[in-house]
Amino acid sequence: MEKFTAWMEKHFVPIAAKIGSQKHLVAIRDGFIGIMPITMAGAVATLLNVFFRDLPNNYLPDWHIAETFQWLIGINGNVWWGTLAMLAIAFAFSFGYHLAKAYDVNPLAGGLVALASFVTILAQSATFNYQLPDVAVDALNTLKSAGLDVALNDTKDAILLNNATGWGFLPYAWTNSGGLFSALIIGLVSVIIYAKLMIKKVTIKLPEQVPPAVSKAFAAIIPGTIAIYTAGIIQFLCTEFLGNGLPELINQYLQIPFQNLSQGLGAIIILVFAVQVFWFFGLHGPNVLAPILDGGYIPLLNDNTNIYNTAMAAGKSLNDVVDQMFVWTRGSFDAFVWMGGSGCTIALLIAIMIFSKRDDARAVAKLSLPMGCFNINEPVIFGLPIVLNPIYFIPWLITPVILATIAYLATASGLIPPVFITVPWVVPPVIYAILATGGSLMAGVIAAINLVVAVLCWIPFVIVANRMNNVEE
């Protein structure tokens, strides 16, 4: 074990540290962190509508709770539209800001360049069915004879103009989480162009007497213009020669394959295992793998949220759309696997409090347990410690894999709904799972079962630690 640890410290840890500090990956991580305020605002709006509209309609329909709080439901809908429905736009700015900051150029201009470049590649027109106002239904045949594509609506009391087109629209399919990949890629390209030109001083130079704010703004004009025009040219070429815009192509050839890959149990197990390995050597696993964890699975969580909200607005229930949702999202890790923090350390603390005879371990557990209830586990990781501790190496790696497998199978089989609501990471275990699944008590049961399983996994090694204490004495 000592030879293995020494080899990993020499060869693996330096590589992992470099990956964790790579500026483009750090910018992705910080970009997602930067949009947390609006992500949480949208999540709160969704969660409130679950409790004031969806759960009462399902379980207490005679109480008319939804009708009473219709004003609040409407406000929550507006908040969702301004947050989660526009998430890709917000991320484009946040990512561009942090990437420009990493290149040590004007970060505000970098964020604006990324945002403008993203909007540049979005379609500007839309095709839809439009209900003609103040047109009598008996005019249907006349309109048809004029060559218009018209038909009666479902209630036969109005005429619909089919395939109407209009200009000046932002496509909702790409402004929400569905456009995060596109925002990331075009933001990366445009900000790198902007930053490189800024570094090479391809800028407008003003006299020193000009205020710094004005000078910075003028310096960004040429690099920013070139970067945004690059995005526009790419979009034009894609549309003209490939038949689709850049977001559609990114979605078809990158986003969908990655999403399909991310939903396999094998991929989830590998990711969970990797996080645990990083932590064992003292590296913050979720931070090192944030480009995959956050960049890959947060969009899926937000997609699930959007599917749910769209269904509710159409008068449908969660059961009607659960098959359209992704089985595993970013919140699934926290709801069912990393309870109390990575490694499900709250289970370790419980096992120590019950079975440990070591005064040092019990002292650390007593101090760490209150924080562990809110998913803060650095005190136990570094205080017990778990880092580089061969006694806890096996359960540290294996326990989360077992928990992920149980939760994945429960979700994939339809026993519990997928996680579709963003919940603050400090919400205690079990409660987190219930809230993240829109109030599913069965999800809470699965989380509780996982907690018991984790305690059972940790117990033998806590007992072994007792024996190690006797040997040391």
Number of C-alpha atoms within 10 A of each C-alpha: 10 9 8 9 15 12 12 13 15 11 10 14 17 12 11 17 14 11 15 22 13 13 17 20 20 21 24 24 24 20 25 20 16 19 19 15 11 18 24 17 18 27 25 19 24 25 24 16 25 22 16 19 22 22 17 17 18 10 9 12 13 9 11 13 17 20 13 12 13 14 11 17 20 13 13 21 18 14 19 24 17 15 23 26 24 21 26 29 23 23 29 33 29 27 32 32 28 25 29 27 19 17 19 12 19 19 22 18 25 32 25 20 29 36 27 24 28 30 23 20 23 21 20 13 12 14 11 12 16 14 17 13 9 8 13 11 16 12 10 18 13 10 15 12 9 8 9 15 15 20 19 15 14 9 6 10 12 18 24 23 17 15 14 15 11 11 10 9 11 15 15 14 13 25 23 24 27 22 27 25 21 26 30 21 16 28 32 21 18 27 31 21 18 29 26 15 18 21 14 9 14 15 17 14 11 14 7 8 7 10 10 11 9 10 16 19 13 16 20 24 18 16 29 27 15 16 26 28 16 18 22 19 13 17 20 18 14 18 17 11 9 11 12 16 19 24 25 19 16 16 19 11 10 13 20 12 11 12 17 10 13 22 18 13 17 12 12 20 18 12 19 26 19 17 24 25 19 21 22 25 19 16 18 19 23 21 19 24 21 22 21 18 24 22 20 19 23 20 23 26 27 26 22 25 25 23 17 26 21 13 17 18 10 9 8 14 16 16 12 11 15 19 13 12 21 22 27 26 27 21 28 25 23 24 30 28 28 23 34 29 25 25 29 27 32 30 26 27 27 21 23 26 19 12 15 22 17 18 11 12 20 20 14 19 25 15 14 22 23 14 19 25 18 18 23 21 24 18 17 25 21 16 17 17 15 22 20 19 17 13 14 19 17 13 18 27 19 17 26 28 21 17 26 23 18 18 26 23 14 18 20 17 11 14 13 22 24 29 31 32 29 27 22 16 17 16 18 17 27 22 18 26 31 21 23 27 25 24 19 17 16 16 29 23 16 23 25 18 17 26 26 13 16 28 21 15 21 23 20 14 20 24 17 14 19 19 15 13 14 11 8 7 6
